Amino acid sequence: MMEITVYGRGGQGGVTLAKLISAAYFLRGKEVQAFGVYAAERSGAPLQAFVRIDDAEITNHNQVRQPDHVVVLDRTLVGRSSTSPCSRVVLGLKPDGWLILNSAEGPEKFAELFPGRRVATVDATGIAVGSGLGTRTVPIVNTTMLGAVAKVLDLRLEDVTAALDYLGFGGANTTSAVQAFEQVLTRRMSGQVTLAAQPAPRGAVAGILDTDVGGLPTVHTGDWATRRPERAELTPPCNDGCPAANDVRGFVQAVARKECDEALRILLQTSPLPSVCGRVCPAPCTEACNRRLHDDTVDVRELERYAGDHGTPPQPTAPTREERIAVVGSGPAGLSATYHLARLGYRVTLFEAGRELGGVMRTGIPSYRLPREVLDREIGYILRHGVEVRTGHVLTRRGLLDLSQRFAAVSVAAGLQESRALNLGQVSSDIVVQGIGFLDRVRQRPERLNGERIVVIGGGNTAVDAARSARRSGAHDVQIVYRRTRAEMPAIKGEVDEALEEGVALRELVLPLRLHTDARGPVLTCQRMQLGEPDASGRRAPMPVEGADARFELRCDRVILALGQTPDLSLWPEGADVRDGQALLGVTGAPILAGGDFATGDGTVAAAIGSGRRAALHIHRALTGEDLFPGPRPPVAGPEHIALHLFTHARRERGGVVPAAVRCGSFAEVRLGLRDEPGRPAAALEAARCLSCGVCDECDNCRVYCPEGVMVRSGPGEYAFDYDYCKGCGICAAQCPRGVVYMAEL
C-alpha cells in the first residue's frame, strides 16, 4: 500500500488534488481511497487530505500517520517547530519518501531543513496564476500539482490527462498540469534524515498534578499563517523634511513630557540656533506633518522656539585637538560649521567681514521677527566652545589661500553677497535701493519714510521684510509687486498674512518694466502678466498679457529691489593652483570646503545650518578618517502608515501675536510664542498632538488587541512575537497607530 498526505490551505484545492491522484491510479486498475480533514474550510486555513493506493481492497479508514510521500501546496506551511528541529510536514514521513513542494525555489534551498530527504519542487502558484487558476492570494493549484506528483511518482502524462478528463477538468487545468509535469525539479539532499517525533498521546482526562495543566497549547498554530507581524521603525515625515536634520519627533516628544532641557539637548545635537529657527524657519517639517489630514498640523516651529527659549543648554566643551580650523563667514552655515567642529574638539577661528557676527540673520532679518538679544544669546553659546573670532576681516582669494596654508582645513560659508539687479532705466540711486541694504540701514539707524509711497519688487522673505519695515518707518503707501500670484510666492505664508494685516498691499501678476521721473516725481511702468506652463523652478511661468490696458503706471517715491542674491565666486579658488587672472598665487595647503548659501543657494537658515554641519563632518572625515555621517534613513511614514481614526481630535495651540494696529509703530517682536498658563501648559499640549509617526511610543495596542496573546514585552521598548502561536490575523498591525507593526508575507 502507498499512502500520501497532502498539506494545503482552504481554497487551494488540496482535497480535490487527493481525488485527482486517486483517479489517476484508479484508471490504472488500483484500489484507491481519498478524503480530507474537514472543520477547517475557511479560505486560507491549513488542512490535510489523504490518499491510499493498493492492489487489494482498502479497509483502513483512519488518517494517514506515516505517509510514503508528502505533497505541500503552500510554501508557508513548511516551517520549523519550537519542539522539533525539522518541519512538521515530515512528521512520520518514511525515510525514502518524496517531499513534493509548491515552491519557486529549487530543491537545494531546502537542504538544511530536510537533510537526507528526496525533495521535488515546482512553481505551481506561478503556473496556476499564469493560467488564470485562482489569484496570487488564493491560487488554485490542485490540477497543477497533479502534474508534478505524477512525474515524481513515475506516472505517465497520459495518466494525468486521463484523470483530469475523468473528473471533468480541462482547458487551463490540463495546460497547467502538463507544464508542472515538465518543469518539476528533483533532488536527494545530502546528510542523514532527521526523523520528527510524533506527539506523545495524551490521556483522556488531565489530572490536577499534571505538569502541563494551564501551560501553552500543544498545537502550534503558527503554521496556519500566510503572513506574520514584524516591527520596523520608519522615518517621521517631519524629520525627513527638516533641512537642518533635526530629530523633530524626538524633541517634540520631550516637550510633551515637559522635559524642556532634554528637548533642547536633542536640538543642539544638530542645530546650534533653535531659538533663531523657531522664529524665522519656513517650517517644512510642519508642512510635512501627517496630522494635517486629521485636524491641523503640529506647530513645530513654535515648539522649537519654546525649547530654545526655556531649556538650559549643556555646558560647552573646550578644544581637545591640536588641529586648527578656519571658518569664513558667520551666517547660519558658518556658525553651524564652527559649532560642530568645536564640539568635535577642534580649535576653530571664525572670520567675519562685518563688525558683528550673524551674517544675514543680523543684517537682513528685522528685529520684529528676530530680536537681537535672541541671536546674541545663541551666538554666545557657540563661542563659549573655545572659538576665536576675527571680525572686520575681509578675505580675498589670496587671503583664502593664506588660510589654507596656516590651518588644517578651511570652511567657506560666505553667503550670498551679490544682489540681483533689474534694469529699470537711468534712475537715481536714491530712488532704487536693494532690499538687503535697506534692511541693514533700517537696523543700524532707523530712517523715517513719513508719507512716502514705496514699491517693493519681489516675492521672497526679503521683499516682505522690506515692505513691513517700510511701514514701520512711516511710509504711507507700501505695495509689493510680484510677477506671479501669491500662491507662488516663496515668502513664508504667515509673514505675508501679517504684512497684509499691517496695511501692505500685494499686486499679483505684475512685472515692472521702466522707471522714469516726470514733473510729479517717479513713475513705475508695469506689465500685467498671466501664468503659463511650469518652468524649471516648478512654478507656472509668468507670460505678458496682451491688450490696450496690459500696461499701467504706479506713482512712487522709492523702489526697493528684493530679487534675491548670488554668491561672489571671485573668492573661491579654482583648483589646487590658485590664480588671480593669469598670475599664480600659490597652492592650497589644506582642504577647502564650501557650505551654506555660498554653495547651495537654498536661501533658508535651516538649510544653511544643515549645510554647515555637513561641512564640519566632511572636514572631520578628511582629517581623521572617521565617518560620522548618519546612515541611510528608513522609509518615510506617510499618511498610509498612520491609523488616523485611532487618534482623537485636538485643537492647535496658538502662540501670542501683537495686534497689527500696535505692532506697525514698532520694531518690537511681533510673535510672542506659546505661553503656559496655570493649569494649561500650552507647549506640552501642542507637543502632545504629535502622532509620533513611524516610531513606537509603547502604547501597547498591539498587545491589548492580540486575540492570541502572542505579543511579548520583555522591557521598555522591547517587543517580540511568539510565532509558534501567531496565526497572522493582522489585528496588531491594524491597531498600531503609527505604522510600526506591519504584516510580512511568508
C-alpha positions in Angstrom: 0.0 0.0 0.0 1.2 3.5 -0.8 0.0 6.4 1.5 0.2 10.1 0.6 -0.5 13.1 2.8 -1.4 16.4 1.2 -0.9 19.7 3.2 -2.7 22.7 1.9 -4.9 25.6 2.7 -8.6 26.1 2.3 -9.4 27.4 -1.2 -6.3 25.9 -2.9 -8.0 22.6 -3.8 -6.0 20.1 -1.6 -8.9 17.7 -1.2 -9.5 17.8 -4.9 -5.8 17.0 -5.6 -6.2 13.9 -3.4 -9.1 12.9 -5.6 -7.2 13.5 -8.8 -4.2 11.4 -7.6 -6.6 8.6 -6.7 -8.3 8.9 -10.1 -5.0 8.5 -11.9 -4.3 5.3 -10.1 -7.9 4.1 -10.2 -7.8 4.3 -14.0 -4.7 2.1 -13.9 -6.7 -0.6 -12.1 -5.7 0.2 -8.5 -7.9 0.3 -5.3 -7.9 3.9 -4.1 -9.1 6.0 -1.2 -9.1 9.8 -0.8 -10.5 12.0 1.9 -9.8 15.3 3.8 -9.8 16.5 7.3 -12.7 19.0 7.5 -13.8 21.6 10.0 -11.1 24.0 8.6 -12.9 25.0 5.4 -12.2 28.7 5.9 -10.2 30.2 3.0 -6.5 30.2 3.9 -6.9 27.9 6.9 -4.5 24.9 7.0 -6.0 21.5 6.1 -4.9 18.0 5.3 -6.0 15.4 2.8 -5.0 11.7 2.5 -4.6 9.2 -0.4 -4.2 5.4 -0.2 -3.4 3.2 -3.2 -3.3 -0.6 -3.1 -3.8 -3.7 -5.2 -6.3 -5.1 -2.7 -9.4 -3.6 -1.1 -8.6 -0.8 1.4 -10.3 -1.3 4.8 -8.3 1.2 6.8 -10.2 4.5 7.1 -8.1 6.3 9.7 -5.9 9.3 8.9 -2.5 8.6 7.5 0.1 8.7 10.2 3.2 7.5 8.4 2.9 8.6 4.7 5.1 7.2 2.0 5.1 10.6 0.3 4.0 14.2 1.3 2.7 16.9 -1.0 2.7 20.5 0.2 0.6 23.1 -1.7 1.8 26.2 0.2 5.4 27.2 0.9 4.4 28.9 4.2 3.3 25.5 5.6 7.0 24.5 5.6 8.3 25.8 8.9 10.2 24.6 11.9 8.6 23.7 15.2 9.9 25.0 18.5 9.8 21.5 19.8 11.2 19.7 16.8 14.3 20.5 14.7 12.6 19.8 11.4 9.4 20.9 9.7 6.1 19.4 10.8 5.2 18.4 7.3 7.6 15.5 7.5 6.1 14.1 10.7 6.0 10.3 10.2 7.3 10.6 6.6 9.2 7.4 5.7 13.0 8.0 5.2 12.9 7.2 1.5 9.7 9.1 0.7 9.3 12.1 -1.6 8.5 15.6 -0.3 6.8 17.4 -3.2 6.6 21.2 -2.7 4.9 24.0 -4.4 7.8 26.5 -4.4 9.5 28.8 -6.8 12.8 27.8 -5.1 14.8 24.8 -6.3 15.1 21.7 -4.1 18.6 22.7 -3.0 17.1 25.6 -1.0 15.7 23.0 1.4 18.9 21.1 2.1 19.3 22.4 5.6 15.6 21.9 6.5 15.3 18.4 5.0 18.7 16.6 5.2 18.8 13.3 3.5 15.3 13.7 2.1 14.2 13.3 -1.5 12.7 16.7 -2.4 10.9 17.9 -5.5 9.8 21.4 -6.2 7.7 23.2 -8.8 6.4 26.7 -9.0 2.7 25.6 -9.1 1.5 29.0 -7.9 3.2 30.8 -10.8 2.0 28.3 -13.3 -1.6 28.3 -12.0 -1.9 32.1 -11.7 -0.4 32.5 -15.2 -3.1 30.2 -16.5 -5.9 32.1 -14.6 -6.5 29.5 -12.0 -7.3 31.4 -8.8 -5.3 34.5 -7.7 -1.9 35.2 -6.2 -3.6 35.4 -2.8 -5.5 32.2 -3.1 -4.1 30.2 -6.1 -6.0 27.0 -7.1 -3.0 24.7 -7.6 -4.6 21.2 -7.4 -4.5 20.4 -11.1 -1.1 21.9 -11.5 0.4 19.9 -8.6 -1.1 16.7 -10.1 1.4 17.0 -13.0 4.3 17.3 -10.6 3.2 14.4 -8.4 2.7 12.2 -11.4 6.2 12.9 -12.8 7.8 12.3 -9.4 5.8 9.1 -8.7 6.6 7.7 -12.2 3.1 8.1 -13.6 2.8 8.9 -17.3 1.5 12.2 -18.8 -1.4 10.2 -20.3 -2.4 9.2 -16.7 -2.6 12.9 -15.8 -4.8 13.9 -18.7 -7.0 10.8 -18.2 -7.5 11.7 -14.5 -8.4 15.3 -15.4 -10.8 14.2 -18.0 -12.4 11.6 -15.7 -13.2 14.3 -13.1 -14.3 16.8 -15.6 -11.2 19.1 -15.7 -9.9 20.5 -18.9 -8.6 23.7 -20.6 -6.2 25.7 -18.4 -6.2 22.8 -15.8 -4.7 20.5 -18.4 -2.2 23.1 -19.6 -1.0 23.8 -16.1 -0.7 20.1 -15.2 1.4 19.5 -18.3 3.7 22.5 -17.5 4.2 21.2 -14.0 5.0 17.7 -15.3 7.7 19.2 -17.5 9.1 21.7 -15.0 9.3 19.8 -11.7 12.8 19.5 -10.2 14.0 16.7 -8.1 17.0 16.1 -5.8 18.1 14.0 -2.9 19.6 16.1 -0.1 22.9 15.2 1.5 23.1 14.2 5.2 21.2 12.0 7.4 17.4 12.0 7.6 16.1 13.8 10.7 13.0 12.0 11.9 10.4 14.2 13.5 8.9 12.7 16.6 5.2 12.2 16.8 3.5 14.0 19.7 3.1 11.7 22.7 -0.5 10.6 23.2 -2.3 12.3 26.0 -4.8 10.8 28.5 -8.4 11.5 28.1 -8.6 13.4 31.4 -5.9 15.7 32.7 -5.1 15.3 36.4 -4.6 18.2 38.8 -1.0 17.2 39.3 -0.2 17.1 35.6 2.7 19.5 34.9 1.3 20.9 31.7 -2.1 21.8 33.0 -2.6 25.6 32.3 0.5 25.6 30.0 0.8 26.6 26.4 -1.4 24.6 23.9 0.3 21.7 22.2 -1.0 22.7 18.8 1.5 25.2 17.3 -1.0 27.2 15.3 1.7 29.5 13.9 1.9 27.2 10.9 -1.5 28.4 9.9 -0.2 31.8 9.0 0.5 33.0 5.5 1.7 36.3 6.9 3.3 37.3 10.2 3.7 40.6 12.0 7.0 42.3 12.2 8.2 45.6 13.6 10.3 48.3 12.0 10.6 52.0 12.8 10.1 54.4 9.9 11.3 58.0 9.4 8.8 60.6 10.7 7.9 62.9 7.9 8.9 66.0 10.0 12.4 64.5 10.4 12.6 63.9 6.7 11.5 67.4 5.9 13.9 69.2 8.2 16.8 70.8 6.3 18.9 71.0 9.5 18.4 67.2 10.0 16.9 67.8 13.5 15.3 64.9 15.3 12.0 66.8 15.2 9.9 63.9 16.6 12.4 63.4 19.4 12.5 66.9 20.7 8.7 67.4 20.3 8.1 64.3 22.4 10.4 65.7 25.1 8.4 68.9 25.2 5.2 66.8 25.5 6.8 65.2 28.6 7.7 68.7 29.9 11.4 67.9 29.7 12.5 71.2 28.1 16.2 70.7 28.9 16.1 67.3 27.1 14.3 68.8 24.1 17.0 71.5 23.8 19.7 68.9 24.2 18.2 66.9 21.3 18.1 70.0 19.1 21.6 71.0 19.9 22.8 67.7 18.6 22.2 69.1 15.1 21.4 72.8 15.3 23.1 75.5 17.5 20.3 78.0 16.7 16.9 76.6 17.9 15.6 79.9 19.1 16.5 81.6 15.8 15.0 78.8 13.7 11.9 78.8 16.0 11.3 82.3 14.7 12.4 82.5 11.1 12.3 79.0 9.6 9.6 78.4 6.9 9.0 75.1 8.8 8.9 72.4 6.0 8.6 70.0 8.9 5.2 71.4 9.7 4.2 71.2 6.1 5.0 67.5 6.1 3.1 66.7 9.3 0.6 63.8 8.8 -1.8 65.4 11.2 -2.8 67.9 8.5 -5.1 65.2 7.3 -6.7 64.8 10.7 -7.3 68.3 12.0 -4.3 70.6 11.9 -0.5 70.2 11.7 1.7 70.3 14.8 3.3 73.8 15.2 6.9 72.5 15.2 8.4 76.0 14.8 6.7 77.3 17.9 7.8 74.2 19.9 11.4 74.7 18.7 11.3 78.3 19.8 9.8 77.2 23.2 12.6 74.7 23.7 15.3 77.2 22.7 13.9 79.9 24.9 13.1 77.8 28.0 15.6 75.0 28.0 19.0 75.1 29.7 21.8 74.0 27.3 24.5 71.6 28.3 27.8 73.0 29.4 30.0 74.0 26.5 33.1 71.8 25.7 36.7 73.0 25.4 39.0 72.2 22.5 40.8 68.8 22.8 42.6 68.5 19.5 45.6 70.2 18.1 44.2 70.8 14.6 43.1 74.4 13.9 40.2 75.0 11.5 39.3 78.3 9.9 35.6 79.1 9.1 34.9 82.0 6.8 31.5 83.7 7.3 29.4 83.9 10.5 26.0 83.4 9.0 24.0 80.3 9.9 26.2 78.0 7.9 29.4 79.4 9.3 28.1 79.3 12.8 26.8 75.8 12.4 30.2 74.6 11.0 32.0 76.4 13.8 29.8 74.8 16.5 30.0 71.3 15.2 33.8 71.5 14.7 34.2 72.9 18.2 32.0 70.1 19.6 34.3 67.6 17.9 37.2 69.2 19.8 38.8 71.3 17.1 40.3 74.8 17.7 38.2 77.0 15.4 38.8 80.5 14.3 35.8 82.3 12.9 36.4 85.0 10.3 33.7 87.7 9.6 33.9 90.6 7.2 31.5 92.7 9.2 31.8 94.2 12.6 29.3 91.9 14.2 28.6 88.1 13.9 25.4 86.7 12.5 25.5 87.4 8.8 22.1 87.8 7.1 20.4 86.9 10.4 21.6 90.2 11.8 21.7 92.4 8.7 18.7 91.0 6.7 16.1 89.8 9.2 14.3 92.6 11.0 14.2 92.6 14.8 10.4 92.3 14.9 11.0 88.8 13.6 14.3 88.0 15.2 15.2 90.1 18.3 18.9 90.9 18.6 19.2 89.5 22.1 18.0 86.1 20.9 20.6 86.0 18.2 23.3 87.2 20.5 22.5 84.6 23.1 22.8 81.7 20.8 25.9 83.0 19.1 27.4 83.4 22.6 26.8 79.8 23.4 28.6 78.7 20.2 31.6 81.0 21.1 31.8 79.5 24.6 33.1 76.3 23.0 36.6 77.8 22.7 36.0 79.6 19.4 38.3 82.5 18.4 36.7 85.4 16.5 38.2 87.8 13.9 35.7 90.4 12.7 36.3 93.1 10.1 38.4 90.5 8.2 37.5 90.8 4.5 39.0 87.9 2.6 40.3 87.9 -0.9 41.3 84.9 -3.0 44.9 85.5 -1.8 43.8 85.7 1.8 41.9 82.4 1.5 45.0 80.8 0.1 46.9 82.0 3.1 44.3 80.5 5.4 44.7 77.1 3.7 48.4 77.2 4.5 48.0 78.2 8.1 45.1 76.0 9.1 44.4 72.3 8.8 41.2 72.9 6.9 39.0 75.9 5.8 35.2 76.0 5.6 33.9 78.8 3.4 30.3 79.9 4.2 30.4 83.5 2.9 26.7 83.6 2.0 25.2 85.4 -0.9 27.0 88.7 -1.3 25.8 89.9 -4.7 22.2 91.3 -5.0 20.3 90.7 -8.3 19.6 93.9 -10.2 16.7 94.9 -12.5 17.2 97.2 -15.4 14.6 99.9 -15.0 16.4 102.6 -16.9 18.5 105.6 -15.9 17.3 106.4 -12.4 18.8 107.9 -9.2 20.4 105.5 -6.7 18.4 107.4 -4.1 15.2 106.1 -5.6 16.1 102.5 -6.3 17.7 100.6 -3.4 18.5 97.0 -2.7 16.3 95.2 -0.2 19.2 93.8 1.9 20.9 97.1 2.0 17.6 98.8 3.0 17.0 96.4 5.9 20.6 96.8 7.1 20.3 100.6 7.1 17.0 100.4 9.0 18.6 98.2 11.5 21.6 100.4 12.2 20.0 103.9 12.1 16.2 103.9 11.7 15.2 106.3 8.9 11.9 108.0 8.5 9.9 107.5 5.3 7.0 109.6 6.5 4.3 110.0 3.8 6.4 108.1 1.2 5.0 105.8 -1.4 7.1 102.6 -1.6 7.1 99.9 -4.2 8.8 96.6 -3.3 9.7 94.3 -6.2 9.9 90.6 -5.4 8.1 87.8 -3.7 10.5 86.3 -1.1 11.1 87.0 2.6 13.4 89.9 1.9 10.6 91.6 -0.1 8.1 91.1 2.7 10.5 92.1 5.4 11.4 95.3 3.4 7.7 96.2 2.9 6.9 95.7 6.6 10.0 97.6 7.7 9.0 100.5 5.4 5.6 100.6 7.1 7.2 100.7 10.5 9.4 103.6 9.2 6.4 105.7 8.4 5.7 105.0 4.7 2.2 106.0 3.9 1.6 103.6 1.0 3.6 100.3 0.6 3.0 97.9 -2.3 4.6 94.6 -3.2 4.6 93.9 -6.9 5.2 90.3 -7.9 5.1 88.7 -11.4 3.4 85.6 -10.2 0.5 85.0 -7.8 0.5 84.9 -4.0 0.3 81.1 -4.2 3.8 81.0 -5.9 5.5 83.4 -3.5 8.5 81.8 -1.8 8.0 84.0 1.2 6.7 82.4 4.5 2.9 82.4 4.3 2.5 83.7 7.8 4.8 86.6 7.1 2.7 87.5 4.0 -0.5 87.3 6.1 0.9 89.6 8.7 2.2 92.1 6.1 -1.4 92.3 4.6 -2.8 92.9 8.2 -0.3 95.7 8.6 -1.6 97.5 5.5 0.9 96.4 2.9 -0.8 95.9 -0.5 0.1 93.0 -2.8 -0.2 93.4 -6.5 0.0 90.0 -8.1 0.9 89.2 -11.8 2.7 92.5 -12.3 6.1 92.9 -13.9 7.9 96.3 -13.5 9.4 97.5 -16.8 10.7 101.0 -16.6 11.1 103.7 -14.0 11.2 107.4 -15.1 10.6 110.8 -13.5 8.2 113.4 -14.6 7.1 116.7 -13.1 5.2 115.0 -10.3 8.0 112.5 -9.4 9.0 108.9 -10.1 6.6 106.7 -12.2 7.0 102.9 -12.5 5.6 101.4 -15.7 4.3 97.9 -15.2 3.1 95.0 -17.4 0.2 92.8 -16.4 1.1 89.1 -16.5 -0.7 85.7 -16.7 0.6 82.3 -15.7 1.6 79.7 -18.3 3.1 76.3 -18.0 5.5 75.4 -15.2 9.2 76.5 -15.7 12.4 74.9 -14.4 11.5 76.0 -10.8 8.3 74.0 -10.9 6.2 77.2 -10.7 4.0 78.3 -13.5 5.9 80.8 -15.7 4.6 84.3 -16.0 3.6 85.5 -19.5 2.7 89.0 -20.7 -1.0 89.9 -21.1 -1.9 91.3 -24.5 -4.2 94.3 -24.9 -4.6 98.0 -24.6 -4.8 98.0 -20.8 -1.9 95.5 -20.3 0.4 98.2 -19.1 -0.2 100.7 -16.3 1.7 103.2 -14.1 2.4 103.3 -10.4 3.4 106.6 -8.7 6.1 106.1 -6.1 8.8 107.8 -4.1 11.1 104.8 -3.7 11.6 101.4 -5.3 13.1 98.5 -3.3 14.5 95.6 -5.2 14.3 92.2 -3.5 15.0 89.8 -6.3 17.5 87.5 -4.4 21.2 87.3 -4.1 24.1 85.3 -5.7 27.5 84.3 -4.3 30.6 86.2 -5.0 32.7 83.4 -6.6 35.8 85.6 -7.0 36.8 84.5 -3.5 36.8 80.8 -4.4 40.0 79.1 -5.6 39.7 77.4 -8.9 41.8 74.4 -8.0 44.9 73.3 -6.3 46.7 76.1 -8.3 45.1 79.3 -7.1 45.4 82.1 -9.7 44.3 85.7 -9.9 43.8 86.2 -13.6 46.9 84.7 -15.1 49.1 85.2 -12.0 49.8 82.1 -10.0 49.2 82.9 -6.3 50.2 79.6 -4.8 49.0 76.1 -4.0 46.3 75.3 -1.4 47.8 73.6 1.6 44.7 72.2 3.2 41.1 71.1 2.3 38.8 74.0 1.5 35.1 73.2 1.7 32.1 75.4 0.7 28.9 75.4 2.7 25.6 77.2 3.1 24.1 79.5 0.5 27.6 80.2 -0.9 27.5 76.5 -2.1 23.8 75.6 -2.4 21.8 78.8 -2.6 18.9 77.2 -0.7 18.2 80.6 1.0 16.9 79.4 4.4 18.5 79.5 7.8 17.6 75.8 8.4 19.2 74.7 5.2 22.3 76.7 5.9 22.6 75.1 9.3 22.4 71.6 7.8 25.0 72.5 5.2 27.4 73.9 7.8 27.0 70.7 9.9 27.8 68.5 6.8 30.8 70.7 6.1 32.1 70.1 9.6 31.6 66.3 9.2 33.4 66.4 5.9 36.4 68.2 7.4 36.5 65.7 10.4 36.4 62.8 8.0 39.2 64.3 5.8 41.4 64.9 8.9 40.7 61.7 10.9 39.1 59.1 8.5 36.2 58.8 10.9 32.8 58.9 9.2 30.2 60.5 11.5 27.6 61.0 8.8 24.3 59.3 9.6 23.4 56.1 7.6 20.5 55.7 5.2 17.1 56.5 6.7 14.3 54.0 6.8 11.3 54.8 4.5 9.2 57.8 5.5 6.0 57.1 7.5 3.4 58.7 5.1 -0.3 59.0 5.8 -0.8 55.5 4.5 1.1 54.2 7.5 -0.9 56.1 10.2 -4.2 54.9 11.6 -5.7 58.4 12.0 -9.0 57.0 13.1 -7.4 55.9 16.3 -6.5 59.4 17.4 -8.8 61.9 19.0 -9.1 65.4 17.6 -7.3 68.2 19.4 -7.2 71.9 18.6 -3.9 73.5 17.8 -2.4 75.7 20.5 -1.7 79.2 19.1 1.2 81.5 20.1 0.5 85.1 21.0 0.7 87.8 18.4 0.8 91.6 18.9 -2.2 93.2 17.2 -1.5 94.8 13.8 -2.6 98.3 14.9 0.0 98.2 17.7 2.9 96.5 16.0 3.1 98.8 13.0 4.6 101.5 15.1 7.4 99.5 16.5 10.2 97.0 15.6 9.4 95.0 18.8 8.9 91.3 18.3 5.5 90.5 16.7 5.1 86.8 17.7 5.2 86.1 21.4 5.4 82.3 21.3 3.5 79.7 23.2 2.6 80.8 26.7 2.0 78.4 29.6 -0.8 79.4 31.9 -1.7 77.9 35.3 -3.3 74.5 34.6 -2.7 74.8 30.9 0.8 74.1 29.7 0.4 75.3 26.1 3.7 73.9 24.8 3.2 70.4 26.3 -0.4 70.3 25.0 0.7 71.3 21.5 3.6 68.8 21.6 1.2 66.0 22.8 -0.6 66.4 19.4 2.4 64.8 17.7 1.4 61.4 16.2 5.0 60.0 16.6 4.7 58.8 13.0 6.6 55.6 12.4 8.1 55.4 15.9 6.8 53.2 18.7 5.7 55.1 21.7 4.8 52.0 23.6 1.0 52.5 23.5 0.7 48.7 23.7 -2.3 48.5 21.4 -0.6 45.5 19.7 -0.6 43.6 23.0 -4.1 44.7 24.1 -5.8 43.7 20.8 -3.9 40.5 20.0 -6.5 37.7 20.3 -3.8 35.0 20.8 -1.6 36.8 23.3 1.5 36.2 21.2 3.0 39.7 21.6 5.6 39.6 24.4 7.1 42.7 26.0 10.3 41.9 27.9 11.2 45.5 28.8 10.8 49.2 27.9 10.6 49.3 24.1 11.4 45.6 23.8 8.7 43.6 22.0 8.7 40.2 20.3 6.1 37.9 18.7 5.7 34.2 19.6 5.5 32.9 16.0 4.7 29.4 17.2 1.2 30.5 18.0 0.7 33.6 15.8 -2.0 32.9 13.2 -1.1 36.0 11.2 -4.6 37.6 11.6 -3.1 41.1 11.3 -5.1 42.7 14.1 -1.9 44.0 15.8 -0.9 45.8 12.6 -4.3 47.2 12.1 -4.3 48.6 15.6 -0.8 50.0 15.5 -1.5 53.8 15.2 2.0 54.6 13.9 2.8 52.0 11.3 5.5 50.3 13.3 3.8 46.8 13.1 3.3 45.5 9.6 2.4 42.2 8.1 5.2 40.4 6.1 4.4 37.7 3.6 5.9 34.3 4.5 
